[in-house]
């Protein structure tokens, strides 16, 4: 039991180590650009990814394969299918719960910037942190259920603060982020690759964004990054 606790705490420490630099950089960029949303978002996400790469190189001898930096197309396609089937009813349900809520203020205004962030950069960088670094570490030290659940819970909790302007949005998006985390974590575990997790994340964002535009509210973006 003590070994399990120590391993989970170490996983949490790795999460903080990967996330903290991005938060600091985002604040600095905000001050330097007068609060440019796109610049802040891109800087933070790029920093998350860079932090993961540096942590694995410095603390784990550059064993990137142990942390999901591998290719698996079979499970990636399966993850796209499953994520679509899960996110569609989830998004439709959230659109009812959060209808009338304003669009998240941290999304870039330009469609091209928003697309790059939601469908490429955020899925890649955030999955590298949660399913790559944290889950990859835990899979080597604890049981598979814990290894999948801990990063999924962290991912869900991480969505509370950005949506703190609305209790309904915070609760709904965090719940959906937890479901995404479990789906992505499962495919990361069985495939040994981050690609299925990244695909799941992108699909959840895409489905939620499509539903939000259909409802003309922006409130149903399932994870919004």
N, CA, C and O of each residue as an XYZ file, in Angstrom:
900
protein
N       0.825     -1.209      0.000
C       0.000      0.000      0.000
C       0.861      1.261      0.000
O       0.570      2.229     -0.703
N       1.930      1.229      0.806
C       2.822      2.381      0.864
C       3.479      2.633     -0.483
O       3.625      3.778     -0.911
N       3.874      1.553     -1.147
C       4.490      1.694     -2.472
C       3.507      2.310     -3.455
O       3.885      3.142     -4.280
N       2.246      1.903     -3.367
C       1.194      2.448     -4.239
C       1.033      3.942     -4.005
O       0.954      4.718     -4.958
N       0.985      4.348     -2.742
C       0.817      5.767     -2.401
C       1.997      6.583     -2.909
O       1.824      7.648     -3.501
N       3.194      6.068     -2.671
C       4.401      6.782     -3.116
C       4.401      6.954     -4.636
O       4.744      8.020     -5.146
N       4.019      5.908     -5.345
C       4.003      5.970     -6.814
C       2.980      6.982     -7.314
O       3.253      7.726     -8.256
N       1.801      7.016     -6.690
C       0.777      7.977     -7.095
C       1.254      9.402     -6.818
O       1.065     10.295     -7.643
N       1.869      9.609     -5.659
C       2.398     10.944     -5.322
C       3.476     11.349     -6.322
O       3.531     12.506     -6.739
N       4.316     10.422     -6.699
C       5.355     10.710     -7.690
C       4.722     11.065     -9.040
O       5.212     11.940     -9.754
N       3.626     10.372     -9.378
C       2.905     10.707    -10.604
C       2.353     12.119    -10.563
O       2.416     12.847    -11.553
N       1.811     12.505     -9.412
C       1.296     13.866     -9.243
C       2.423     14.884     -9.364
O       2.239     15.953     -9.945
N       3.583     14.554     -8.818
C       4.729     15.454     -8.906
C       5.162     15.645    -10.360
O       5.517     16.750    -10.768
N       5.130     14.566    -11.132
C       5.482     14.663    -12.548
C       4.483     15.545    -13.289
O       4.863     16.333    -14.155
N       3.209     15.409    -12.945
C       2.172     16.253    -13.553
C       2.450     17.719    -13.274
O       2.384     18.539    -14.190
N       2.760     18.071    -12.033
C       3.066     19.456    -11.676
C       4.314     19.936    -12.410
O       4.378     21.079    -12.862
N       5.295     19.063    -12.523
C       6.548     19.414    -13.193
C       6.315     19.738    -14.663
O       6.994     20.594    -15.231
N       5.360     19.057    -15.271
C       5.063     19.286    -16.690
C       4.153     20.481    -16.910
O       4.278     21.188    -17.910
N       3.227     20.708    -15.969
C       2.222     21.756    -16.137
C       2.718     23.138    -15.705
O       2.422     24.136    -16.362
N       3.459     23.197    -14.619
C       3.849     24.482    -14.029
C       4.558     25.426    -15.001
O       4.207     26.605    -15.052
N       5.544     24.955    -15.776
C       6.211     25.888    -16.701
C       5.248     26.502    -17.714
O       5.380     27.675    -18.066
N       4.277     25.713    -18.185
C       3.311     26.229    -19.148
C       2.430     27.309    -18.553
O       2.097     28.285    -19.225
N       2.054     27.139    -17.299
C       1.236     28.148    -16.622
C       2.014     29.442    -16.476
O       1.487     30.524    -16.732
N       3.269     29.327    -16.065
C       4.117     30.523    -15.898
C       4.315     31.230    -17.235
O       4.189     32.451    -17.328
N       4.622     30.459    -18.258
C       4.833     31.042    -19.587
C       3.565     31.718    -20.092
O       3.632     32.791    -20.692
N       2.420     31.106    -19.856
C       1.147     31.688    -20.286
C       0.907     33.045    -19.634
O       0.453     33.985    -20.286
N       1.212     33.141    -18.356
C       1.048     34.414    -17.644
C       1.996     35.477    -18.211
O       1.606     36.628    -18.411
N       3.227     35.079    -18.461
C       4.206     36.024    -19.007
C       3.816     36.490    -20.407
O       3.946     37.671    -20.731
N       3.344     35.569    -21.227
C       2.916     35.923    -22.579
C       1.699     36.846    -22.529
O       1.588     37.779    -23.324
N       0.795     36.583    -21.598
C      -0.384     37.435    -21.449
C       0.018     38.869    -21.142
O      -0.543     39.814    -21.698
N       0.989     39.025    -20.259
C       1.462     40.368    -19.915
C       2.161     41.030    -21.096
O       2.013     42.230    -21.324
N       2.927     40.231    -21.847
C       3.702     40.782    -22.959
C       2.839     41.139    -24.162
O       3.186     42.040    -24.925
N       1.723     40.447    -24.339
C       0.880     40.645    -25.523
C      -0.423     41.372    -25.221
O      -1.269     41.540    -26.100
N      -0.576     41.796    -23.989
C      -1.825     42.469    -23.639
C      -3.005     41.532    -23.571
O      -4.142     41.935    -23.816
N      -2.738     40.276    -23.239
C      -3.817     39.302    -23.084
C      -4.264     38.644    -24.366
O      -5.419     38.230    -24.475
N      -3.377     38.535    -25.345
C      -3.720     37.868    -26.598
C      -4.031     36.393    -26.330
O      -3.156     35.624    -25.932
N      -5.279     36.017    -26.553
C      -5.736     34.674    -26.190
C      -4.996     33.587    -26.966
O      -4.552     32.596    -26.387
N      -4.868     33.777    -28.271
C      -4.212     32.761    -29.098
C      -2.760     32.575    -28.695
O      -2.280     31.447    -28.580
N      -2.055     33.690    -28.479
C      -0.645     33.608    -28.095
C      -0.474     32.892    -26.769
O       0.429     32.068    -26.621
N      -1.328     33.195    -25.803
C      -1.256     32.554    -24.488
C      -1.516     31.058    -24.601
O      -0.800     30.250    -24.009
N      -2.537     30.694    -25.357
C      -2.902     29.282    -25.494
C      -1.811     28.500    -26.208
O      -1.431     27.418    -25.761
N      -1.303     29.036    -27.318
C      -0.263     28.339    -28.068
C       1.001     28.186    -27.234
O       1.636     27.131    -27.244
N       1.365     29.243    -26.511
C       2.586     29.207    -25.697
C       2.472     28.166    -24.594
O       3.408     27.404    -24.352
N       1.327     28.136    -23.928
C       1.135     27.181    -22.836
C       1.192     25.750    -23.339
O       1.873     24.909    -22.751
N       0.474     25.467    -24.436
C       0.423     24.104    -24.952
C       1.790     23.644    -25.458
O       2.188     22.500    -25.238
N       2.495     24.535    -26.129
C       3.827     24.185    -26.623
C       4.770     23.908    -25.457
O       5.627     23.027    -25.530
N       4.600     24.669    -24.390
C       5.450     24.487    -23.211
C       5.146     23.168    -22.514
O       6.056     22.510    -22.010
N       3.871     22.773    -22.479
C       3.521     21.473    -21.896
C       4.257     20.352    -22.615
O       4.855     19.480    -21.985
N       4.206     20.388    -23.936
C       4.833     19.339    -24.730
C       6.350     19.338    -24.547
O       6.970     18.284    -24.404
N       6.929     20.525    -24.553
C       8.376     20.623    -24.363
C       8.787     20.123    -22.980
O       9.820     19.471    -22.831
N       7.979     20.429    -21.979
C       8.288     19.985    -20.617
C       8.283     18.470    -20.520
O       9.155     17.886    -19.876
N       7.300     17.824    -21.158
C       7.235     16.362    -21.143
C       8.487     15.764    -21.780
O       9.086     14.834    -21.241
N       8.867     16.299    -22.912
C      10.053     15.800    -23.620
C      11.296     15.945    -22.743
O      12.114     15.028    -22.665
N      11.435     17.092    -22.089
C      12.611     17.340    -21.252
C      12.605     16.479    -19.994
O      13.653     15.986    -19.577
N      11.442     16.297    -19.389
C      11.355     15.468    -18.180
C      11.731     14.024    -18.488
O      12.483     13.402    -17.738
N      11.208     13.492    -19.587
C      11.527     12.106    -19.949
C      13.015     11.969    -20.265
O      13.643     10.971    -19.912
N      13.565     12.968    -20.925
C      14.987     12.918    -21.274
C      15.872     12.993    -20.036
O      16.874     12.284    -19.942
N      15.503     13.854    -19.084
C      16.368     14.091    -17.932
C      16.166     13.097    -16.792
O      17.124     12.736    -16.108
N      14.931     12.653    -16.585
C      14.655     11.777    -15.443
C      14.548     10.298    -15.804
O      14.712      9.431    -14.946
N      14.273     10.014    -17.079
C      14.038      8.615    -17.465
C      14.919      8.161    -18.617
O      14.593      7.205    -19.321
N      16.019      8.841    -18.801
C      17.005      8.405    -19.786
C      16.539      8.433    -21.217
O      17.081      7.719    -22.061
N      15.533      9.254    -21.510
C      15.051      9.367    -22.881
C      14.319      8.135    -23.382
O      14.286      7.884    -24.587
N      13.728      7.358    -22.472
C      12.999      6.157    -22.883
C      11.576      6.558    -23.299
O      10.610      6.251    -22.602
N      11.464      7.228    -24.411
C      10.176      7.778    -24.843
C       9.143      6.700    -25.158
O       7.942      6.925    -25.005
N       9.605      5.536    -25.596
C       8.677      4.451    -25.889
C       7.891      4.008    -24.669
O       6.748      3.569    -24.795
N       8.493      4.119    -23.479
C       7.803      3.746    -22.241
C       6.677      4.720    -21.898
O       5.825      4.424    -21.059
N       6.678      5.866    -22.541
C       5.695      6.905    -22.237
C       4.761      7.183    -23.417
O       4.163      8.254    -23.518
N       4.654      6.201    -24.295
C       3.666      6.282    -25.362
C       4.127      6.912    -26.651
O       3.325      7.079    -27.569
N       5.384      7.264    -26.754
C       5.880      7.849    -27.998
C       6.176      6.724    -28.979
O       7.328      6.381    -29.244
N       5.103      6.168    -29.502
C       5.168      5.055    -30.446
C       3.962      5.165    -31.368
O       3.058      5.963    -31.123
N       3.950      4.363    -32.428
C       2.889      4.437    -33.434
C       2.026      3.179    -33.386
O       2.543      2.062    -33.347
N       0.707      3.370    -33.389
C      -0.223      2.250    -33.468
C      -1.465      2.715    -34.223
O      -2.308      3.415    -33.662
N      -1.577      2.333    -35.475
C      -2.682      2.804    -36.307
C      -3.976      2.037    -36.043
O      -5.067      2.599    -36.135
N      -3.846      0.756    -35.716
C      -5.042     -0.069    -35.479
C      -5.876      0.507    -34.339
O      -7.071      0.754    -34.500
N      -5.248      0.716    -33.199
C      -5.985      1.244    -32.050
C      -6.369      2.708    -32.243
O      -7.335      3.180    -31.643
N      -5.624      3.422    -33.071
C      -5.990      4.805    -33.346
C      -7.323      4.873    -34.081
O      -8.187      5.681    -33.742
N      -7.482      4.022    -35.085
C      -8.756      3.970    -35.814
C      -9.898      3.513    -34.905
O     -11.006      4.044    -34.973
N      -9.620      2.535    -34.065
C     -10.638      2.056    -33.131
C     -11.007      3.144    -32.129
O     -12.172      3.278    -31.755
N     -10.017      3.921    -31.694
C     -10.266      5.021    -30.752
C     -11.144      6.098    -31.382
O     -12.007      6.667    -30.713
N     -10.930      6.374    -32.654
C     -11.767      7.355    -33.362
C     -13.216      6.895    -33.376
O     -14.126      7.682    -33.116
N     -13.428      5.619    -33.680
C     -14.788      5.073    -33.742
C     -15.462      5.119    -32.377
O     -16.578      5.623    -32.243
N     -14.781      4.594    -31.370
C     -15.364      4.548    -30.021
C     -15.603      5.958    -29.484
O     -16.645      6.222    -28.884
N     -14.665      6.849    -29.689
C     -14.794      8.220    -29.180
C     -15.956      8.944    -29.844
O     -16.644      9.738    -29.203
N     -16.176      8.673    -31.117
C     -17.313      9.278    -31.807
C     -18.622      8.774    -31.216
O     -19.539      9.558    -30.969
N     -18.709      7.471    -30.990
C     -19.927      6.884    -30.430
C     -20.191      7.362    -29.005
O     -21.345      7.493    -28.598
N     -19.134      7.622    -28.251
C     -19.298      8.092    -26.870
C     -19.584      9.588    -26.819
O     -20.443     10.033    -26.059
N     -18.865     10.363    -27.627
C     -18.955     11.824    -27.529
C     -20.242     12.393    -28.124
O     -20.691     13.455    -27.693
N     -20.840     11.724    -29.089
C     -22.073     12.242    -29.694
C     -23.218     12.354    -28.680
O     -23.759     13.445    -28.502
N     -23.602     11.266    -28.014
C     -24.668     11.412    -27.020
C     -24.253     12.290    -25.846
O     -25.077     13.005    -25.274
N     -22.977     12.232    -25.492
C     -22.490     13.065    -24.395
C     -22.622     14.545    -24.745
O     -23.079     15.349    -23.933
N     -22.216     14.889    -25.961
C     -22.303     16.276    -26.393
C     -23.732     16.776    -26.495
O     -24.031     17.912    -26.126
N     -24.603     15.931    -26.994
C     -26.007     16.317    -27.100
C     -26.618     16.518    -25.714
O     -27.427     17.423    -25.511
N     -26.227     15.673    -24.769
C     -26.726     15.840    -23.412
C     -26.210     17.111    -22.767
O     -26.959     17.823    -22.098
N     -24.939     17.395    -22.966
C     -24.359     18.611    -22.397
C     -24.956     19.862    -23.012
O     -25.089     20.887    -22.343
N     -25.316     19.780    -24.286
C     -25.889     20.953    -24.940
C     -27.214     21.348    -24.294
O     -27.588     22.520    -24.297
N     -27.916     20.369    -23.743
C     -29.171     20.662    -23.051
C     -28.901     21.249    -21.664
O     -29.566     22.186    -21.224
N     -27.924     20.678    -21.005
C     -27.610     21.113    -19.645
C     -27.020     22.530    -19.619
O     -27.315     23.323    -18.726
N     -26.179     22.829    -20.622
C     -25.442     24.101    -20.603
C     -25.968     25.113    -21.614
O     -25.316     26.126    -21.866
N     -27.114     24.860    -22.186
C     -27.652     25.781    -23.189
C     -27.815     27.185    -22.591
O     -28.319     27.356    -21.481
N     -27.371     28.180    -23.363
C     -27.476     29.558    -22.906
C     -26.211     30.075    -22.245
O     -26.079     31.274    -21.999
N     -25.275     29.169    -21.954
C     -24.020     29.603    -21.355
C     -23.130     30.251    -22.421
O     -23.182     29.859    -23.587
N     -22.318     31.237    -22.034
C     -21.446     31.897    -23.010
C     -20.310     30.993    -23.461
O     -19.951     30.035    -22.777
N     -19.759     31.304    -24.598
C     -18.616     30.549    -25.115
C     -17.413     30.771    -24.218
O     -17.232     31.875    -23.703
N     -16.584     29.753    -24.016
C     -15.391     29.915    -23.172
C     -14.524     31.076    -23.644
O     -14.252     31.193    -24.838
N     -14.084     31.940    -22.723
C     -13.325     33.132    -23.105
C     -11.882     32.865    -23.509
O     -11.197     33.757    -24.009
N     -11.421     31.628    -23.292
C     -10.009     31.341    -23.563
C      -9.780     30.724    -24.941
O      -8.659     30.319    -25.250
N     -10.821     30.644    -25.776
C     -10.642     30.127    -27.136
C     -10.294     31.256    -28.088
O     -10.915     32.317    -28.029
N      -9.311     31.058    -28.970
C      -8.952     32.100    -29.937
C     -10.137     32.470    -30.823
O     -11.001     31.636    -31.096
N     -10.173     33.717    -31.268
C     -11.288     34.181    -32.094
C     -11.185     33.687    -33.530
O     -12.195     33.309    -34.124
N      -9.988     33.682    -34.096
C      -9.831     33.285    -35.490
C     -10.081     31.788    -35.657
O      -9.526     30.986    -34.905
N     -10.902     31.399    -36.626
C     -11.214     29.977    -36.832
C      -9.980     29.104    -37.050
O      -9.912     27.984    -36.545
N      -9.010     29.614    -37.800
C      -7.808     28.817    -38.072
C      -7.024     28.563    -36.789
O      -6.559     27.449    -36.550
N      -6.879     29.593    -35.971
C      -6.174     29.435    -34.699
C      -6.919     28.463    -33.785
O      -6.316     27.622    -33.119
N      -8.233     28.598    -33.772
C      -9.053     27.740    -32.931
C      -8.948     26.278    -33.375
O      -8.872     25.374    -32.543
N      -8.944     26.057    -34.674
C      -8.863     24.701    -35.201
C      -7.529     24.052    -34.847
O      -7.486     22.904    -34.406
N      -6.453     24.788    -35.041
C      -5.128     24.247    -34.716
C      -5.041     23.904    -33.234
O      -4.512     22.858    -32.858
N      -5.559     24.786    -32.406
C      -5.490     24.568    -30.965
C      -6.347     23.388    -30.518
O      -5.878     22.522    -29.780
N      -7.597     23.353    -30.963
C      -8.540     22.355    -30.476
C      -8.328     20.964    -31.057
O      -8.560     19.962    -30.381
N      -7.885     20.902    -32.317
C      -7.838     19.614    -32.999
C      -6.424     19.068    -33.192
O      -6.258     17.945    -33.667
N      -5.412     19.842    -32.834
C      -4.036     19.364    -33.019
C      -3.160     19.631    -31.796
O      -2.717     18.698    -31.127
N      -2.917     20.901    -31.510
C      -1.932     21.239    -30.484
C      -2.362     20.802    -29.082
O      -1.599     20.144    -28.374
N      -3.580     21.165    -28.682
C      -4.037     20.791    -27.337
C      -4.151     19.279    -27.155
O      -3.675     18.760    -26.145
N      -4.766     18.548    -28.098
C      -4.796     17.091    -27.932
C      -3.399     16.477    -27.804
O      -3.177     15.597    -26.972
N      -2.465     16.943    -28.627
C      -1.122     16.359    -28.593
C      -0.397     16.690    -27.289
O       0.178     15.804    -26.656
N      -0.422     17.962    -26.887
C       0.343     18.366    -25.707
C      -0.287     17.859    -24.414
O       0.418     17.387    -23.522
N      -1.608     17.952    -24.309
C      -2.256     17.520    -23.069
C      -2.221     16.007    -22.910
O      -2.071     15.503    -21.797
N      -2.359     15.282    -24.009
C      -2.246     13.832    -23.913
C      -0.816     13.415    -23.593
O      -0.600     12.405    -22.923
N       0.156     14.176    -24.063
C       1.544     13.879    -23.712
C       1.757     14.012    -22.204
O       2.518     13.248    -21.610
N       1.085     14.981    -21.594
C       1.205     15.170    -20.146
C       0.456     14.078    -19.387
O       1.038     13.365    -18.569
N      -0.850     13.956    -19.670
C      -1.701     13.096    -18.853
C      -1.560     11.608    -19.185
O      -1.349     10.790    -18.289
N      -1.675     11.259    -20.450
C      -1.591      9.854    -20.832
C      -0.164      9.430    -21.159
O       0.152      8.240    -21.122
N       0.699     10.390    -21.477
C       2.076     10.060    -21.773
C       2.927      9.987    -20.519
O       3.331      8.907    -20.089
N       3.195     11.149    -19.937
C       4.093     11.213    -18.781
C       3.488     10.565    -17.535
O       4.083      9.656    -16.957
N       2.311     11.029    -17.122
C       1.731     10.544    -15.863
C       1.289      9.083    -15.967
O       1.696      8.251    -15.156
N       0.458      8.772    -16.964
C       0.005      7.386    -17.093
C       1.158      6.460    -17.435
O       1.220      5.332    -16.946
N       2.069      6.928    -18.272
C       3.223      6.100    -18.619
C       4.042      5.723    -17.398
O       4.510      4.591    -17.278
N       4.213      6.676    -16.494
C       4.949      6.396    -15.254
C       4.165      5.430    -14.372
O       4.719      4.457    -13.861
N       2.879      5.703    -14.198
C       2.068      4.873    -13.308
C       1.923      3.438    -13.823
O       1.879      2.500    -13.027
N       1.849      3.264    -15.128
C       1.748      1.913    -15.680
C       2.953      1.048    -15.307
O       2.862     -0.179    -15.285
N       4.066      1.691    -15.018
C       5.271      0.955    -14.643
C       5.354      0.667    -13.147
O       6.216     -0.092    -12.704
N       4.447      1.280    -12.364
C       4.596      1.166    -10.909
C       3.338      0.750    -10.154
O       3.435      0.286     -9.018
N       2.155      0.905    -10.759
C       0.919      0.541    -10.066
C       0.042     -0.304    -10.991
O       0.412     -0.590    -12.129
N      -1.126     -0.698    -10.480
C      -2.036     -1.507    -11.274
C      -2.634     -0.688    -12.423
O      -2.691      0.538    -12.326
N      -3.077     -1.328    -13.496
C      -3.590     -0.616    -14.672
C      -4.773      0.298    -14.375
O      -4.865      1.387    -14.942
N      -5.683     -0.127    -13.494
C      -6.856      0.704    -13.185
C      -6.442      2.039    -12.581
O      -6.960      3.088    -12.963
N      -5.512      1.996    -11.640
C      -5.016      3.222    -11.021
C      -4.282      4.075    -12.048
O      -4.433      5.296    -12.075
N      -3.490      3.425    -12.889
C      -2.701      4.149    -13.891
C      -3.592      4.908    -14.872
O      -3.218      5.979    -15.351
N      -4.762      4.360    -15.169
C      -5.693      5.030    -16.074
C      -6.530      6.067    -15.329
O      -6.783      7.155    -15.847
N      -6.964      5.726    -14.104
C      -7.892      6.585    -13.369
C      -7.256      7.871    -12.859
O      -7.874      8.932    -12.939
N      -6.036      7.801    -12.338
C      -5.417      8.988    -11.740
C      -5.262     10.127    -12.745
O      -5.696     11.241    -12.452
N      -4.663      9.904    -13.915
C      -4.571     11.009    -14.878
C      -5.930     11.472    -15.384
O      -6.102     12.649    -15.703
N      -6.903     10.556    -15.461
C      -8.243     10.949    -15.901
C      -8.876     11.905    -14.905
O      -9.511     12.883    -15.302
N      -8.711     11.632    -13.611
C      -9.248     12.512    -12.574
C      -8.519     13.859    -12.592
O      -9.147     14.910    -12.470
N      -7.201     13.822    -12.743
C      -6.434     15.073    -12.833
C      -6.899     15.907    -14.023
O      -7.040     17.126    -13.927
N      -7.131     15.238    -15.131
C      -7.593     15.917    -16.349
C      -8.944     16.571    -16.115
O      -9.175     17.697    -16.554
N      -9.843     15.869    -15.422
C     -11.166     16.416    -15.132
C     -11.064     17.612    -14.187
O     -11.696     18.643    -14.417
N     -10.274     17.475    -13.135
C     -10.110     18.572    -12.183
C      -9.478     19.794    -12.836
O      -9.773     20.931    -12.466
N      -8.612     19.551    -13.803
C      -7.960     20.655    -14.497
C      -8.910     21.509    -15.310
O      -8.567     22.622    -15.708
N     -10.121     20.985    -15.562
C     -11.111     21.749    -16.328
C     -12.046     22.561    -15.444
O     -12.901     23.289    -15.948
N     -11.890     22.441    -14.133
C     -12.754     23.205    -13.234
C     -12.429     24.698    -13.239
O     -13.327     25.535    -13.327
N     -11.141     25.024    -13.142
C     -10.739     26.428    -13.034
C     -11.075     27.236    -14.291
O     -11.631     28.327    -14.164
N     -10.761     26.750    -15.499
C     -11.099     27.551    -16.691
C     -12.590     27.826    -16.838
O     -12.986     28.819    -17.449
N     -13.414     26.947    -16.279
C     -14.866     27.115    -16.405
C     -15.515     27.585    -15.105
O     -16.718     27.415    -14.907
N     -14.719     28.170    -14.230
C     -15.242     28.601    -12.937
C     -16.249     29.744    -13.050
O     -16.928     30.071    -12.077
N     -16.348     30.353    -14.237
C     -17.321     31.431    -14.424
C     -18.751     30.903    -14.448
O     -19.700     31.682    -14.368
N     -18.912     29.578    -14.557
C     -20.248     28.975    -14.595
C     -20.213     27.614    -13.922
O     -19.466     26.732    -14.345
N     -21.013     27.435    -12.879
C     -21.045     26.152    -12.185
C     -21.542     25.042    -13.103
O     -21.040     23.918    -13.055
N     -22.522     25.355    -13.935
C     -23.052     24.340    -14.849
C     -21.996     23.902    -15.848
O     -21.829     22.709    -16.104
N     -21.286     24.868    -16.409
C     -20.240     24.541    -17.378
C     -19.111     23.762    -16.720
O     -18.623     22.777    -17.274
N     -18.693     24.210    -15.527
C     -17.591     23.549    -14.840
C     -17.929     22.094    -14.536
O     -17.106     21.202    -14.745
N     -19.142     21.859    -14.044
C     -19.543     20.490    -13.708
C     -19.673     19.630    -14.959
O     -19.184     18.501    -14.996
N     -20.334     20.165    -15.983
C     -20.578     19.385    -17.195
C     -19.286     19.069    -17.934
O     -19.062     17.931    -18.349
N     -18.440     20.077    -18.097
C     -17.208     19.863    -18.853
C     -16.246     18.965    -18.083
O     -15.561     18.140    -18.687
N     -16.183     19.111    -16.765
C     -15.303     18.254    -15.976
C     -15.756     16.798    -16.039
O     -14.929     15.890    -16.118
N     -17.066     16.580    -16.003
C     -17.583     15.214    -16.109
C     -17.235     14.605    -17.461
O     -16.828     13.446    -17.545
N     -17.398     15.396    -18.515
C     -17.079     14.881    -19.845
C     -15.579     14.684    -20.014
O     -15.145     13.760    -20.702
N     -14.782     15.556    -19.383
C     -13.330     15.407    -19.443
C     -12.896     14.122    -18.739
O     -11.938     13.472    -19.158
N     -13.601     13.760    -17.672
C     -13.304     12.512    -16.977
C     -13.577     11.314    -17.889
O     -12.789     10.370    -17.946
N     -14.703     11.369    -18.598
C     -15.037     10.282    -19.519
C     -14.004     10.198    -20.638
O     -13.552      9.110    -20.996
N     -13.635     11.348    -21.186
C     -12.591     11.366    -22.204
C     -11.297     10.792    -21.658
O     -10.629     10.002    -22.325
N     -10.942     11.191    -20.435
C      -9.706     10.707    -19.833
C      -9.676      9.201    -19.685
O      -8.636      8.572    -19.881
N     -10.814      8.624    -19.339
C     -10.887      7.168    -19.181
C     -10.798      6.453    -20.530
O     -10.140      5.421    -20.658
N     -11.476      7.022    -21.535
C     -11.418      6.429    -22.873
C     -10.001      6.519    -23.434
O      -9.442      5.531    -23.909
N      -9.432      7.723    -23.371
C      -8.077      7.924    -23.891
C      -7.072      7.092    -23.111
O      -6.148      6.519    -23.688
N      -7.258      7.027    -21.784
C      -6.334      6.260    -20.955
C      -6.379      4.775    -21.261
O      -5.351      4.098    -21.252
N      -7.579      4.268    -21.533
C      -7.702      2.851    -21.892
C      -6.943      2.548    -23.176
O      -6.183      1.583    -23.246
N      -7.153      3.375    -24.182
C      -6.488      3.107    -25.461
C      -4.982      3.324    -25.373
O      -4.217      2.644    -26.057
N      -4.555      4.259    -24.541
C      -3.114      4.433    -24.321
C      -2.525      3.179    -23.680
O      -1.430      2.747    -24.041
N      -3.249      2.601    -22.738
C      -2.759      1.420    -22.027
C      -2.678      0.204    -22.937
O      -1.662     -0.490    -22.954
N      -3.737     -0.060    -23.693
C      -3.763     -1.289    -24.491
C      -2.893     -1.196    -25.741
O      -2.443     -2.213    -26.270
N      -2.658      0.032    -26.211
C      -1.885      0.194    -27.445
C      -0.409      0.480    -27.198
O       0.437      0.185    -28.043
N      -0.100      1.058    -26.028
C       1.274      1.471    -25.774
C       1.651      2.719    -26.541
O       2.823      3.093    -26.596
N       0.656      3.367    -27.134
C       0.899      4.537    -27.979
C       0.014      5.699    -27.557
O      -1.102      5.503    -27.076
N       0.524      6.909    -27.743
C      -0.257      8.118    -27.474
C      -1.199      8.472    -28.611
O      -2.141      9.240    -28.412
N      -0.965      7.930    -29.795
C      -1.783      8.312    -30.948
C      -3.276      8.055    -30.740
O      -4.077      8.926    -31.080
N      -3.694      6.905    -30.199
C      -5.127      6.706    -29.969
C      -5.702      7.712    -28.983
O      -6.831      8.174    -29.155
N      -4.939      8.053    -27.957
C      -5.405      9.035    -26.972
C      -5.550     10.416    -27.606
O      -6.524     11.123    -27.347
N      -4.592     10.794    -28.424
C      -4.658     12.082    -29.115
C      -5.859     12.116    -30.048
O      -6.563     13.121    -30.136
N      -6.084     11.009    -30.743
C      -7.240     10.926    -31.649
C      -8.545     11.052    -30.878
O      -9.453     11.761    -31.313
N      -8.651     10.374    -29.741
C      -9.852     10.463    -28.912
C     -10.104     11.892    -28.475
O     -11.233     12.378    -28.542
N      -9.065     12.559    -28.031
C      -9.169     13.947    -27.570
C      -9.654     14.854    -28.699
O     -10.548     15.676    -28.503
N      -9.063     14.700    -29.871
C      -9.450     15.519    -31.014
C     -10.900     15.269    -31.417
O     -11.624     16.205    -31.757
N     -11.324     14.001    -31.379
C     -12.705     13.664    -31.736
C     -13.688     14.278    -30.742
O     -14.700     14.851    -31.147
N     -13.403     14.165    -29.454
C     -14.279     14.765    -28.442
C     -14.413     16.266    -28.672
O     -15.515     16.813    -28.617
N     -13.287     16.929    -28.930
C     -13.336     18.367    -29.187
C     -14.122     18.690    -30.452
O     -14.918     19.628    -30.479
N     -13.887     17.902    -31.496
C     -14.549     18.161    -32.779
C     -16.056     17.973    -32.684
O     -16.823     18.797    -33.183
N     -16.477     16.896    -32.047
C     -17.909     16.636    -31.906
C     -18.565     17.717    -31.057
O     -19.620     18.240    -31.415
N     -17.940     18.049    -29.939
C     -18.493     19.082    -29.080
C     -18.566     20.429    -29.775
O     -19.541     21.164    -29.619
N     -17.539     20.748    -30.537
C     -17.526     22.031    -31.237
C     -18.624     22.075    -32.302
O     -19.291     23.096    -32.469
N     -18.805     20.979    -33.012
C     -19.851     20.919    -34.037
C     -21.229     21.110    -33.404
O     -22.063     21.845    -33.933
N     -21.460     20.460    -32.292
C     -22.752     20.590    -31.618
C     -22.960     22.011    -31.122
O     -24.063     22.551    -31.206
N     -21.897     22.613    -30.605
C     -22.021     23.978    -30.093
C     -22.358     24.955    -31.215
O     -23.140     25.885    -31.017
N     -21.778     24.749    -32.377
C     -22.068     25.633    -33.510
C     -23.482     25.395    -34.025
O     -24.152     26.333    -34.458
N     -23.930     24.167    -33.982
C     -25.294     23.869    -34.401
C     -26.293     24.575    -33.486
O     -27.319     25.085    -33.937
N     -25.971     24.592    -32.190
C     -26.862     25.240    -31.225
C     -26.636     26.741    -31.136
O     -27.384     27.459    -30.474
N     -25.572     27.210    -31.828
C     -25.241     28.643    -31.835
C     -25.031     29.198    -30.426
O     -25.436     30.316    -30.109
N     -24.384     28.381    -29.594
C     -24.167     28.859    -28.233
C     -22.717     28.734    -27.784
O     -22.252     29.497    -26.938
N     -22.001     27.758    -28.362
C     -20.626     27.549    -27.904
C     -20.560     26.862    -26.562
O     -19.475     26.655    -26.019
N     -21.707     26.507    -26.022
C     -21.715     25.959    -24.666
C     -21.500     24.462    -24.602
O     -21.304     23.909    -23.520
N     -21.533     23.802    -25.741
C     -21.451     22.348    -25.707
C     -20.091     21.813    -26.109
O     -19.950     20.617    -26.368
N     -19.087     22.679    -26.166
C     -17.755     22.182    -26.480
C     -17.354     21.232    -25.371
O     -17.165     21.646    -24.227
N     -17.226     19.964    -25.706
C     -17.167     18.938    -24.672
C     -15.986     19.109    -23.734
O     -16.148     19.050    -22.515
N     -14.825     19.316    -24.277
C     -13.686     19.502    -23.372
C     -13.089     20.894    -23.499
O     -12.449     21.383    -22.568
N     -13.295     21.535    -24.643
C     -12.697     22.843    -24.879
C     -11.231     22.837    -24.482
O     -10.798     23.620    -23.637
N     -10.489     21.959    -25.092
C      -9.079     21.768    -24.926
C      -8.816     20.690    -23.898
O      -7.661     20.377    -23.613
